[in-house]
Amino acid sequence: MNKDSMQQRIEQLHERREHVKAGGGEKKLDKQRAAGKLTARERIEEFTDPGSFQETGMFAQHRATLFGMEGTDLPADGVVTGSATVLGRLVHLAGQDFTVAGGSAGEVHSDKVVAMMQASLKTGSPFVFMNDSGGARVQEGIDSLSGYGKVFFNNVMLSGVVPQISIIMGPCAGGAVYSPALTDFIIQTRSSQMFITGPNVIKQVTGETVTADQLGGPDTHMATSGVTHFIADDDKHALLLAKKLLSFLPSNNAEDPPEVESDRSVEPDPSLNDIVPVEGKKGYDMREVITRIVDLGDFLEVQAGYAPNIIVGFGRVAGRTVGVIANQPMHLSGVLDINASDKGARFVRFCNAFNIPLLTLVDVPGFLPGVTQEYDGIIRHGAKMLFAYSAATVPKITVVVRKAFGGAYLAMCNKDLGADRVYAWPTAEVAVMGAEGAAGIVFRREIQAAEDQDAKRTELIEKYRTAFSTPYVAASRGLVDDIIEPALTRQVVASALETLYTKRELRPSKKHGLIPL
């Protein structure tokens, strides 16, 4: 082969590459940008370390011939796939290209996605999927559905082995929504929607009228359905959130979370002594407690707008990642209800799968009473918290900040559910129920026989509170390891994490436990 012909072929290669990189063409790329969205390749460039992206499957093409598909050029078959580093660590990713056939998923499109998922599995690296698609490529019929099935199957294969993050950056409808639902975290932008059936179909079938945003927008999926974990203002914000999230996580389940150089100071923080009111019915923001315990006040809250009576998220203590679960007295007094139980249990199970120690901050008056809660299954949903904590073998540190009553006290990881360390503040009340309710049961006859029943009730409530609603009884039974000054909490937690760093706990051999559903 002579030099000229080789040069011609190289030029042809460059032309083909530029053609593929242009996606659906300049007009469609401009339309994408005009909608406030980045293009598929711009998203990848924004997300990955400069110059690290290695694309695979650039020249992949569909093989459909029916319904006008024969000879139709779909660059990269509507999805950009490859590997790169993010913050210096390997990830595999796929980004749907809405400018190519609306990002619709056909056979080859899904095969490319699956190839990246399997590469993540082989290399022990996170998988990130940027969703922006009109759904299944209907011209390919059952082959398109088969492609979805392969993606779903591999989502399950990756589950608990490598972190999976879905970023919803446009439409995500029909069967396509189940892949994000099978991943660990969903980040949804303000310009995106997710739903099984769209507004038009719903109106035809049920007569209900609803907009696409009301049905599947980020606010709906954060506050109502609980599907979405993070809301992003736009594409760049979503990619930044994904980077932040990855910074807390190990690359796979065989690694410990990354340690970072940070403020390792464990000096006392006197401000913690003044945050929590002694009066059990007064509210306060548990986030203030969390941000004073974690390094530099840096706390990444997960599902902040869903079941706000419980807080879950990631932080670091002395440079080590911890998963934080905490009751929030600002909402429903911090009770555990159906949604809070689901949210807490899922987060605990994720942390356990990826070797992330658990820090639980307790101020819980109980499970939420009510006919609706009982009918909707608070028993089985609440049991998820008991199951998740009991099954977790990572280091488990619990701090009882104030109330810890009844079954909810158990569900927030007490000693009997395997907590390695349980600490209590002097404000802690560890009991079967609150003093007011307990006194009414225990001292019912004495109260009824008294001339001044109100005064007697007040006297006996205080008697019960002094006897039982303190951390000292629990400490005397070995259910609390130590009662600590709030100002020393960060120091105590850091010391416990250091001690428990090499914790190993063997469990009976089995395929898997059967969590209540």
SVG drawing of the C-alpha trace seen along z (x, -y; Angstrom):
<svg xmlns="http://www.w3.org/2000/svg" viewBox="-62 -29 66 50">
<polyline fill="none" stroke="black" stroke-width="0.4" points="0.0,0.0 1.5,-3.3 1.7,-6.5 -0.9,-8.4 -3.6,-5.7 -2.8,-5.3 -3.1,-9.1 -6.5,-9.0 -7.7,-6.3 -6.6,-8.3 -8.4,-11.3 -11.5,-9.2 -11.3,-7.9 -11.1,-11.5 -14.1,-12.4 -16.1,-9.5 -15.2,-10.3 -16.3,-14.0 -19.5,-12.8 -20.3,-10.6 -19.3,-13.3 -21.8,-15.6 -24.6,-13.4 -27.9,-14.4 -26.4,-17.4 -25.8,-21.0 -29.5,-22.0 -30.4,-19.4 -27.4,-20.1 -28.3,-23.8 -31.9,-22.9 -30.6,-20.8 -28.5,-23.7 -31.4,-26.1 -33.5,-23.9 -30.8,-24.6 -29.3,-21.1 -25.8,-20.0 -25.2,-17.5 -24.3,-13.9 -20.6,-14.5 -20.5,-17.8 -21.9,-16.1 -19.2,-13.5 -16.6,-16.1 -18.0,-18.1 -18.1,-15.0 -14.8,-13.3 -11.2,-14.3 -9.7,-16.2 -8.5,-14.0 -9.4,-10.7 -12.4,-9.6 -11.9,-6.5 -14.9,-5.9 -16.0,-2.5 -18.6,-1.6 -18.3,-4.9 -19.0,-3.3 -21.8,-0.9 -24.8,-0.9 -28.3,0.6 -29.3,3.5 -33.0,2.8 -34.6,2.8 -38.3,2.5 -40.5,-0.7 -38.0,-2.9 -35.0,-2.0 -33.0,-0.4 -30.1,-2.6 -31.0,-5.2 -27.8,-6.6 -27.9,-6.9 -24.5,-8.0 -23.2,-5.8 -26.8,-4.4 -27.9,-7.2 -25.6,-6.5 -22.1,-7.5 -20.3,-4.9 -16.8,-4.5 -14.5,-4.7 -12.8,-7.6 -11.5,-8.8 -13.5,-11.0 -11.6,-12.7 -8.8,-10.3 -10.8,-7.1 -12.0,-4.9 -15.7,-4.9 -17.6,-3.4 -20.5,-5.4 -23.1,-5.7 -24.8,-9.0 -27.9,-8.9 -27.8,-11.3 -31.3,-12.9 -30.2,-14.5 -30.1,-11.0 -33.6,-9.5 -34.6,-11.2 -32.1,-9.0 -34.4,-6.0 -33.1,-2.7 -32.8,0.1 -30.9,3.4 -27.4,2.1 -28.0,-1.0 -28.7,1.2 -25.9,3.7 -23.5,0.8 -24.9,-0.2 -24.7,3.4 -21.0,3.7 -20.1,0.8 -22.0,2.3 -20.2,5.6 -16.9,3.7 -17.7,2.0 -18.3,5.4 -15.0,6.8 -12.9,3.8 -14.7,3.0 -15.6,-0.5 -18.8,-2.6 -21.3,-2.8 -22.9,-6.1 -25.8,-6.3 -26.9,-9.7 -30.5,-9.3 -32.1,-11.5 -34.4,-9.4 -37.8,-9.3 -38.0,-5.6 -37.9,-2.3 -37.2,-2.5 -40.6,-1.2 -39.3,-0.5 -37.2,2.3 -40.1,3.9 -39.3,6.8 -35.5,6.4 -35.8,3.0 -37.6,4.6 -35.0,7.4 -32.3,4.7 -34.1,3.1 -34.3,6.6 -30.5,7.0 -30.0,3.6 -32.3,4.5 -30.6,7.9 -27.2,6.3 -28.4,3.6 -29.2,6.4 -25.9,8.1 -24.0,4.9 -26.2,4.2 -24.2,4.3 -21.0,4.9 -20.3,1.5 -22.1,-1.8 -24.6,-2.7 -25.8,-6.3 -28.5,-7.4 -28.7,-11.0 -32.1,-11.9 -31.4,-14.8 -34.4,-14.8 -37.4,-12.5 -37.3,-9.0 -40.5,-7.1 -42.1,-3.7 -39.9,-0.7 -36.8,-2.9 -37.6,-4.1 -36.9,-0.7 -33.2,-0.9 -32.8,-4.0 -35.1,-2.5 -32.7,0.5 -29.7,-1.7 -28.4,-3.1 -29.0,-6.8 -31.1,-8.9 -30.2,-12.5 -32.9,-14.4 -32.6,-17.8 -35.3,-20.4 -35.9,-19.9 -36.5,-16.2 -39.5,-13.9 -39.9,-10.2 -43.1,-8.2 -44.3,-4.8 -47.2,-6.2 -47.4,-9.8 -50.2,-12.4 -52.0,-11.6 -52.3,-7.9 -53.4,-8.6 -56.1,-10.9 -57.3,-8.3 -57.4,-5.5 -58.5,-7.1 -59.8,-10.5 -57.3,-12.3 -55.6,-15.5 -52.1,-16.1 -49.0,-17.9 -45.8,-16.0 -44.0,-18.0 -46.8,-17.3 -46.7,-13.6 -43.0,-13.0 -41.0,-16.1 -38.3,-16.2 -40.4,-17.8 -43.0,-15.1 -40.4,-12.3 -38.6,-13.9 -41.5,-14.8 -44.2,-12.3 -42.9,-9.1 -39.5,-9.1 -38.0,-7.9 -35.4,-10.7 -32.5,-11.1 -31.1,-14.5 -32.6,-17.4 -30.2,-19.4 -30.9,-22.8 -29.3,-21.9 -27.0,-19.4 -23.8,-20.9 -25.3,-20.9 -26.3,-17.2 -22.8,-16.2 -21.3,-18.1 -23.6,-16.2 -22.6,-12.9 -18.9,-13.7 -19.6,-14.7 -21.5,-11.5 -18.7,-9.4 -16.2,-11.1 -17.8,-9.4 -18.0,-5.9 -15.6,-3.1 -15.2,-1.9 -16.6,1.5 -17.8,3.7 -14.3,5.2 -12.8,1.8 -13.2,-0.5 -14.5,-4.1 -11.7,-6.5 -10.0,-8.4 -9.3,-12.0 -7.0,-14.6 -9.4,-16.8 -9.9,-18.6 -8.9,-15.7 -9.4,-17.9 -11.4,-16.3 -11.4,-19.2 -14.6,-19.6 -17.4,-21.7 -19.2,-23.5 -21.9,-24.6 -23.3,-21.0 -24.2,-21.5 -26.8,-24.1 -28.5,-22.7 -30.9,-20.2 -33.6,-21.5 -34.0,-19.4 -37.8,-19.6 -38.8,-16.6 -41.6,-18.4 -39.4,-21.3 -38.1,-21.0 -34.7,-21.7 -32.9,-21.0 -31.0,-17.7 -28.9,-18.9 -27.2,-21.3 -26.0,-18.4 -24.8,-16.5 -22.8,-19.3 -21.0,-19.8 -20.0,-16.2 -18.8,-15.6 -15.6,-17.1 -15.9,-20.8 -19.7,-20.6 -19.7,-18.8 -22.8,-16.7 -24.4,-15.4 -28.0,-14.7 -29.9,-12.1 -33.6,-12.4 -33.8,-15.6 -37.3,-16.4 -38.8,-12.9 -39.9,-11.6 -38.2,-14.6 -38.8,-13.1 -35.7,-11.1 -32.4,-12.4 -29.9,-10.2 -26.7,-11.1 -22.9,-11.0 -20.3,-12.8 -16.8,-12.2 -15.4,-12.0 -11.6,-12.4 -11.4,-11.7 -13.4,-8.5 -16.8,-8.3 -19.8,-7.6 -23.4,-7.0 -25.6,-9.1 -29.2,-8.2 -30.9,-10.6 -34.4,-11.4 -35.5,-15.0 -37.6,-16.5 -38.5,-19.4 -40.9,-17.1 -43.6,-14.9 -41.4,-15.1 -39.0,-12.6 -41.4,-9.7 -40.9,-6.6 -43.7,-6.2 -43.9,-4.1 -41.9,-6.4 -39.2,-7.1 -38.8,-3.4 -38.3,-2.7 -35.9,-5.5 -33.8,-4.6 -33.7,-0.9 -32.7,-1.3 -29.9,-3.7 -28.6,-1.4 -28.5,1.5 -26.5,-0.5 -24.0,-1.5 -23.6,2.0 -23.1,3.3 -20.2,0.8 -18.5,1.0 -19.6,-2.4 -19.8,-2.7 -23.2,-3.8 -23.6,-6.7 -27.2,-6.8 -28.4,-9.8 -31.6,-9.0 -34.4,-11.3 -37.5,-9.2 -40.9,-9.2 -42.1,-6.0 -43.8,-4.8 -46.5,-7.0 -49.9,-5.8 -53.0,-6.0 -55.5,-3.9 -54.0,-4.9 -50.5,-3.8 -51.8,-0.5 -53.8,0.2 -50.9,-0.7 -48.6,1.7 -46.5,-0.2 -45.8,3.2 -44.0,4.6 -42.4,1.3 -41.2,0.6 -39.8,4.1 -37.5,3.1 -35.5,0.9 -35.1,3.8 -34.0,6.1 -31.6,3.6 -29.8,2.8 -29.7,6.4 -28.3,7.6 -25.6,4.8 -22.1,5.9 -20.3,2.6 -19.3,0.6 -22.5,-0.7 -22.3,-3.6 -25.4,-5.0 -25.8,-8.3 -29.1,-8.8 -29.5,-12.5 -32.9,-12.8 -36.0,-10.5 -35.6,-6.8 -39.0,-5.2 -40.5,-1.8 -40.1,0.2 -38.7,-2.8 -35.8,-2.8 -35.0,0.7 -35.4,-0.3 -32.8,-3.0 -30.1,-0.5 -29.7,0.2 -27.4,2.7 -29.7,5.7 -29.7,4.9 -25.9,5.1 -24.8,1.6 -21.0,1.8 -21.1,-1.4 -24.1,-3.2 -23.5,-6.6 -26.1,-8.8 -26.3,-12.5 -27.5,-13.5 -30.7,-14.6 -31.4,-11.0 -34.7,-9.3 -34.5,-5.6 -37.8,-3.9 -40.7,-1.9 -42.7,-5.1 -42.8,-8.7 -43.2,-9.4 -46.7,-10.9 -48.1,-7.8 -46.3,-5.4 -47.4,-7.1 -51.0,-6.9 -50.7,-3.2 -48.4,-2.3 -50.0,-4.6 -53.6,-4.6 -55.2,-3.5 -53.2,-6.0 -54.2,-8.9 -57.9,-7.9 -57.8,-7.6 -56.2,-11.0 -58.3,-14.0 -56.3,-16.3 -55.8,-14.0 -53.9,-16.6 -51.3,-17.2 -50.9,-13.5 -50.5,-12.8 -47.8,-15.5 -46.0,-14.1 -46.1,-10.5 -45.0,-11.5 -41.9,-13.1 -41.4,-10.0 -41.5,-7.7 -39.2,-10.1 -36.6,-10.1 -36.7,-6.3 -36.8,-5.3 -36.6,-8.2 -32.9,-8.7 -29.9,-7.2 -28.6,-5.8 -30.9,-2.8 -30.0,-1.8 -26.3,-2.3 -26.7,-0.2 -28.0,2.7 -25.1,2.4 -27.4,1.1 -25.6,-2.2 -21.8,-2.1 -21.2,-5.6 -23.0,-8.8 -21.1,-11.7 -21.1,-15.4 -22.5,-16.5 -19.4,-18.7 -17.3,-15.5 -19.5,-13.7 -17.2,-14.2 -14.2,-13.1 -16.0,-10.0 -17.3,-9.0 -13.9,-9.5 -12.3,-7.3 -14.9,-4.6 -14.4,-4.6 -10.7,-4.1 -11.3,-1.2 -13.8,0.5 -11.9,0.0 -10.9,3.6 -14.2,5.0 -15.1,8.4 -18.4,10.1 -19.4,13.6 -23.0,14.5 -24.8,17.7 -24.2,18.8 -27.3,18.2 -28.2,16.8 -29.9,13.8 -32.2,12.8 -35.9,12.1 -36.5,8.4 -40.2,7.5 -41.7,5.9"/>
</svg>
